[in-house]
Amino acid sequence: PVPEMSAPVVASKRHLRVAGVFVGVLAASVVLVALVTVSSSHASELDQPSFPDLDNFPGPDSSKMNVWPPAQYDVRCETNVGDFTIHVHRSWAPIGAKRFYNLVENYFYDDTYFFRWVHQFVIQWGISGNPKVAAEYQNADITDDPTTHSNRKGTVTFATSGPNTRTTQLFVNLVDNQFLDTKGFAPFGTIDHDGMETIAKINGQYKEEADQNKITSEGNDYIKRNFPHMSYIKKCRVQ
């Protein structure tokens, strides 16, 4: 039998809508590896304390959240299982690349968890561990970009709950998932073959058990109580 696998979706004030998608289960495991990229211009920022004062995090309409990024940029993420770098191409998905850039520049992804792990499909993250910030961005939707590049292994894409509902949640494709290309999922960056080694180390024991709505309302306390071994991001910085 072929199992039902839901597309990468986000929970919002609308009830979580699961788009059913059928994909085959591959017999072989994906062998993955990690790239650690350090740039001298931003390397010192990795030493800054994680999880800054998110009670004063800029809202989605703030000028701090509306800076256009460079045509290409790298984001290095330090996790509890190693580091990886996302290479972003603004031309692939300009609106998504802009949202991601501003979230990273304001430390949104610091101290956030990889809350969804689906074997041979995706790993998903991007809900703030601060309930106030998570609530403010839960429905801070941006309009869709056309899908100009395929959801191949290693590409990074925003999750959605339908058309024009991208907010802050991301996923990395663990295998080639071209069937997502016609469903509104527009990749904006890549983690190269070496960079996927860290992704392979992310703990998958909790699979899809975490409740997105409870992460949003209770923050990291909910995860720490219920999923003590869940892998997490310490900090992400533009290089």
C-alpha positions in Angstrom: 0.0 0.0 0.0 1.1 3.6 -0.7 0.8 5.8 2.4 -0.8 9.2 2.4 1.7 12.0 2.9 0.5 15.6 3.6 2.1 18.6 1.9 4.1 21.0 4.0 1.3 23.1 5.6 1.1 25.7 8.3 -1.4 26.1 11.1 -3.2 29.5 11.3 -6.4 30.9 12.6 -7.9 28.7 9.9 -8.0 25.1 11.1 -4.9 23.3 9.8 -5.8 22.2 6.3 -4.0 19.0 5.3 -3.5 18.6 1.6 -3.3 14.9 0.9 -0.6 13.9 -1.5 0.3 10.3 -2.4 3.9 9.5 -2.9 5.8 6.2 -3.0 8.0 5.1 -0.2 11.6 4.7 -1.4 13.4 1.6 -0.2 16.8 3.1 0.1 17.8 5.7 2.8 19.1 9.0 1.6 22.7 9.5 2.4 23.2 13.2 3.3 26.2 15.4 4.1 26.8 19.2 5.5 28.4 22.4 4.4 29.6 24.8 6.9 30.3 28.2 5.3 31.8 31.0 7.3 32.1 34.5 5.9 34.5 36.9 7.6 32.1 39.8 7.4 29.4 38.2 9.5 31.2 35.4 11.3 31.4 37.4 14.5 27.7 37.6 14.7 27.5 33.9 15.4 28.9 34.7 18.8 26.0 36.9 19.7 23.6 35.5 22.4 20.8 33.4 20.9 17.2 34.2 21.4 17.3 38.1 21.7 14.5 40.3 23.0 11.7 38.9 20.9 9.2 40.9 22.9 10.2 43.8 20.8 10.5 41.9 17.6 9.5 44.1 14.6 6.0 43.5 13.1 5.5 42.4 9.5 4.8 46.0 8.4 7.9 47.4 10.1 10.6 48.9 7.8 13.0 46.4 9.4 11.0 43.7 7.8 10.8 45.2 4.4 14.5 45.5 3.3 15.2 44.0 -0.2 18.0 41.4 0.0 21.0 41.1 -2.3 20.5 39.1 -5.5 22.2 36.1 -3.8 23.1 35.6 -0.2 24.0 32.8 2.2 22.5 32.1 5.6 24.5 30.0 8.0 22.4 28.1 10.6 24.0 26.7 13.7 22.0 23.8 15.2 22.5 21.4 18.1 23.6 18.7 15.6 25.9 20.8 13.4 25.8 23.7 11.0 24.4 24.1 7.5 24.2 27.0 5.0 21.3 28.0 2.8 22.3 29.7 -0.5 19.4 32.0 -1.5 18.7 33.1 -5.1 16.4 36.1 -5.0 15.4 35.6 -8.6 13.9 32.2 -7.9 11.2 33.6 -5.5 11.7 37.3 -4.8 9.0 37.8 -2.2 9.9 34.6 -0.3 13.6 35.5 -0.5 12.8 38.9 0.9 10.7 37.6 3.8 13.4 35.0 4.7 16.2 37.6 4.6 14.4 40.0 7.0 13.4 37.2 9.4 17.0 36.1 9.6 18.4 39.6 10.0 16.1 40.1 13.0 17.0 36.7 14.6 13.6 35.2 14.1 14.9 31.7 13.7 17.1 31.7 16.8 16.1 29.0 19.2 13.5 27.4 17.0 12.8 23.7 16.5 12.6 21.2 13.7 9.1 20.2 14.6 8.1 18.1 11.6 10.2 15.2 10.2 8.8 13.0 7.4 11.1 10.2 6.1 12.0 10.5 2.5 10.0 13.8 2.2 10.7 16.9 4.2 11.9 18.4 7.5 9.9 21.5 8.5 10.7 24.4 11.0 10.0 28.1 11.5 7.6 28.7 14.3 8.9 31.3 16.8 9.5 29.9 20.3 8.1 33.2 21.7 4.3 33.0 21.7 3.8 36.7 21.2 6.0 36.7 18.1 4.5 33.5 16.8 1.0 34.9 17.1 1.9 38.1 15.3 3.3 36.2 12.4 0.9 33.4 12.3 -1.2 35.1 9.7 1.4 37.6 8.3 0.9 36.2 4.9 2.9 37.1 1.8 1.7 36.6 -1.7 2.9 33.6 -3.7 5.9 33.6 -6.0 5.7 31.7 -9.3 7.4 28.3 -9.0 10.5 28.8 -11.2 12.7 26.0 -9.8 11.7 22.5 -8.9 11.4 21.1 -5.4 14.5 18.9 -5.7 16.5 17.4 -2.9 18.2 20.1 -0.9 15.9 23.0 -1.9 14.4 25.2 0.8 10.8 26.3 0.4 8.1 28.1 2.5 5.3 25.9 3.8 1.7 27.1 3.2 -1.9 26.5 4.2 -3.2 27.4 0.7 -2.6 30.1 -1.9 -0.9 33.3 -0.7 -0.4 32.0 2.9 3.4 31.9 3.3 4.5 33.3 6.7 7.6 32.0 8.4 7.6 28.2 8.2 10.1 26.5 6.0 11.0 23.0 4.8 13.9 21.3 3.1 13.2 18.7 0.6 14.9 15.4 1.6 14.3 13.9 -1.9 13.2 15.1 -5.3 9.6 16.2 -4.7 8.7 17.6 -8.1 5.0 16.9 -7.5 5.0 20.0 -5.1 5.9 22.3 -8.1 2.3 22.5 -9.2 0.9 23.1 -5.7 2.3 26.6 -5.0 5.6 25.6 -3.4 8.3 27.9 -4.8 11.9 27.1 -3.7 14.1 30.1 -2.9 17.3 28.5 -1.9 19.4 25.4 -1.6 21.5 23.4 0.8 24.2 21.6 -1.2 25.1 18.0 -1.1 27.7 18.6 1.6 25.3 20.7 3.6 22.8 17.9 3.9 25.0 16.0 6.4 23.7 18.1 9.2 20.2 17.7 8.0 20.6 13.9 8.1 21.5 14.2 11.8 18.3 16.0 12.8 16.3 13.8 15.2 13.3 12.3 13.5 11.9 10.3 16.4 8.9 12.6 16.9 8.0 12.6 13.2 4.7 14.7 13.0 3.6 14.4 16.6 4.2 18.1 17.6 1.0 20.2 17.4 1.7 23.4 15.5 -1.0 25.3 17.2 0.4 24.5 20.6 3.9 25.5 19.6 2.4 28.8 18.5 0.4 29.4 21.7 2.8 27.9 24.3 6.2 28.4 22.6 9.3 26.4 23.3 7.9 25.4 26.7 5.5 23.1 25.0 8.3 21.4 23.0 10.6 21.1 26.0 7.9 19.4 28.0 6.8 17.0 25.4 9.7 16.5 23.0 12.9 16.8 25.0 15.1 15.4 22.3 13.8 17.4 19.4 16.6 19.0 17.3 16.7 22.8 17.1 18.4 25.8 15.6 20.6 27.8 17.9 21.0 30.8 15.5 20.9 31.8 11.8 23.0 34.6 10.4 23.4 36.2 6.9 26.9 35.8 5.8 
